[in-house]
Amino acid sequence: MTEPATTTLAGSAAIVATATTTALLPGVDGNALTGAIAGGALFVTMSRDLPLIKRAIYLLISVVVGYLAAPELMQRFGLVSSGVAAFLAASIAITVATQLIDRIRSLSDLSTLFTKRGA
C-alpha cells in the first residue's frame, strides 16, 4: 500500500503537468488556469473530512467555474490579474455551492415552502 504523501505528491504532479500542458494551448489563459487550480486546491485541502473522490470532483468543478468566472469578476470588480480573479472565483464558488447544498438537504420538508399558510 502506498503512503498518503506519495499518492498526494503523484496527484499534485499530475495536476501541475496537466495545467502546464493546457496553458500552452492557444486561447487558454495560463494565469486564470493557475489561479483556478490554486483556488480549488485551497478548498480541497481545507475539507479533509470528505472522501477523496468527492474532493477530486469538487476540485474539478471549482477549477472549471473559477476559470470561466474570472473574466466576469475582472469586469465587475476592476481586477487586473486574471489569476487573482480565477482564484477568488474558484475558492468562493465551491464553498457557496456546498453551503447551499447542505442547507437544501437540511430542510425538513420542501413542500412547506409552497403551501398556503394560515388557510
PyMOL commands that set and color helices and strands:
alter all, ss='L'
color gray80, all
select helices_A, chain A and resi 4-23+30-46+52-77+82-106+111-114
alter helices_A, ss='H'
color red, helices_A
deselect
rebuild
show_as cartoon
